[in-house]
Amino acid sequence: MHSAFMIDRAVVRFAETGEGELAWEAPYHLLSAGFHDAVLAIDREARAITVLRIYRVR
């Protein structure tokens, strides 16, 4: 549960404020969320963020 909360919090914080550790790995963005990376597709025109995958990285 803790991991899911950390990932959710990181994605919501990034969506609302643009804050977070974001890296570009074409064609997607990687958002660091605790011990995980969330792979994001960002559609700026539609103002939408889609979480495609979540990896345990650390």
C-alpha positions in Angstrom: 0.0 0.0 0.0 2.8 2.4 0.8 4.3 2.1 -2.6 1.0 2.7 -4.3 0.5 5.8 -2.2 4.0 7.2 -3.0 3.5 6.7 -6.7 0.0 8.3 -6.7 1.3 11.2 -4.6 4.2 11.8 -7.1 2.0 11.7 -10.1 -0.7 14.0 -8.6 2.0 16.5 -7.4 3.6 16.5 -10.9 0.2 17.0 -12.6 -0.9 19.8 -10.3 2.4 21.7 -9.8 5.0 20.4 -12.3 7.2 19.4 -9.4 9.1 16.1 -9.4 12.1 14.4 -10.7 11.3 13.9 -14.4 13.6 12.4 -17.1 13.1 12.1 -20.8 13.6 8.6 -22.3 12.1 8.8 -25.8 9.3 8.6 -26.4 8.1 8.8 -22.8 8.9 10.6 -19.5 10.1 8.8 -16.4 8.8 10.2 -13.1 10.7 9.2 -10.0 8.4 8.1 -7.1 10.3 6.7 -4.1 11.7 3.2 -5.1 9.8 3.3 -8.4 9.7 5.0 -11.8 6.4 5.8 -13.5 6.5 5.8 -17.3 4.3 8.7 -18.4 2.8 9.8 -21.7 2.2 13.5 -21.5 -0.3 15.1 -23.9 0.1 18.9 -23.4 -2.5 19.8 -25.9 -5.2 17.7 -24.2 -3.7 18.5 -20.8 -3.6 14.8 -19.9 -1.0 12.5 -18.3 -1.3 8.8 -18.7 0.7 6.4 -16.5 1.8 3.6 -18.8 4.0 1.4 -16.6 5.5 1.4 -13.2 9.0 -0.1 -12.5 10.8 -0.9 -9.3 14.2 0.7 -9.8 16.0 1.2 -6.5 
